[in-house]
Amino acid sequence: MTTLLVKNIHTLVTMDEARRELAGGALFIRDGVIQAVGRTEDLLSDADEILDLNHHVVIPGLVNTHHHLYQTLTRVIPQSQDAELFAWLRTLYPIWAGMRSEHIYVSAALGLAELVLSGCTTSSDHLYIFPNDCKLDDEIQAARDVGVRFHAMRGSMSLGESKGGLPPDSVVEDEAAILADSRRVIETYHNPERYAMLRVGLAPCSPFSVTPDLMRESAALARSYGVRLHTHLAENDNDVAYSREKFGMRPGEYVEDVGWVGDDVWHAHCVKLDGDEIALFGQTHTGVAHCPASNMRLASGIAPVRTMLDANVPVGLGVDGSASNDSSHLLAEARLAMLLQRVGGNPAGLSAREALEIATLGGAAVLGRDDIGSLSPGMAADFVAFDLNQIGFAGALHDPVAALVFCTSVNVSYSVINGRVVVRESQLTTLDLPALIERHNRLAMELVESV
């Protein structure tokens, strides 16, 4: 039995039912679970380890609901810098086809380390390309080594160019093999228990890279095991046009037709959902991963997040793949999410606290978790601390919580995941980060130069 006391917190943001923000707050943790939350003078004064965070803001760990970790290897490829989604993909597919197991492990470790340093304690990942000896197991091992809470989504592509899809035939898989491996990874790795550090789900890539049959079969398989479903949807105008041409339906109609709505489903992007589709998602509690930086980078548009929230759609944040964002900083995504909802002329379109709520409780709901996202007794001990004694926060201490979102997006000083200190004094404690960066850069250069 191990205990941790975090005391003298400048501002403790609980995200509990009352949305309490406590000055001089404290947390008492036993075996990775929060036992008590309150003011420092009211809690136990002793523990196996004590952290004194008197000039920090502490918030629940941020939750990343959409990523492609392997894409950290192909950031800012020159030919892709000024392309929209489909052209961007066609540029990168041939490069990704050269990946091997080591690329998946190293890119995942690098991307997850970057996420953790930005305040993320739980991340999903959508790995949908499996060339050579690549497998989902590689990034699962990376998540364990970094120490992050992880949702590994077994993605897939089965519809190559020769059959009317977007990806080249060289990077798609046979559907029977996809379903067989999907079953394998669920049975091998998925943990449905409360406080699980690892869960698995199924994630056929997109309407333009898999068949309707695979969508239906994946949904049936996932539901037979009680795991979640994830895909891309309505990302840009070309995406919508493809659905209309191939299926005779809008994206929302298509996913309803193949059984991909419900509280066990979430879709990435949803920039181009119309009012009827948003209402459908709200009525069925179908979730959305909002990826503001990627949507801006690829000129896809601005997702109607305010409308979604008002329609009771579960919304979380995602950094998306690091070849369409070129960053994995989840606090920066919260800032962009807030700002983008104001672009249409409403200065109160999304508040700083609403952005933080989407990044914590919203992400937890999208991933189907009731054990993360807030700091209250019985919840997992996943929290992060930001040092207020930084130049970017100068002049903003009258509202340090809003400052996290309005001001410069910074890295954490501390990150605690499942009661374990994973970042201490701004340094990752679980991996040799300089060595990992050097290895990652070498693999990235070799991969790009091989094409």
DANOR-V602349 format. One record per helix or strand of 3 or more residues. SS is the DSSP state (A for helix, B for strand). FROM is the first residue (numbers start at 0). LEN is the number of residues. If there is no record, write none. Layout:
BEGIN
SS:FROM:LEN / SS:FROM:LEN
END
This chain:
BEGIN
B:2:11 / B:20:10 / B:32:7 / A:39:3 / B:48:4 / B:55:5 / B:61:3 / A:68:6 / A:77:3 / A:84:12 / A:100:17 / B:119:8 / A:135:11 / B:148:8 / A:160:3 / A:168:3 / A:174:15 / B:197:7 / A:211:14 / B:228:5 / A:236:11 / A:250:7 / B:264:5 / A:274:10 / B:286:4 / A:291:6 / A:304:6 / B:314:3 / A:329:11 / A:351:15 / B:382:5 / A:390:3 / A:396:10 / B:413:4 / B:419:5 / A:432:17
END
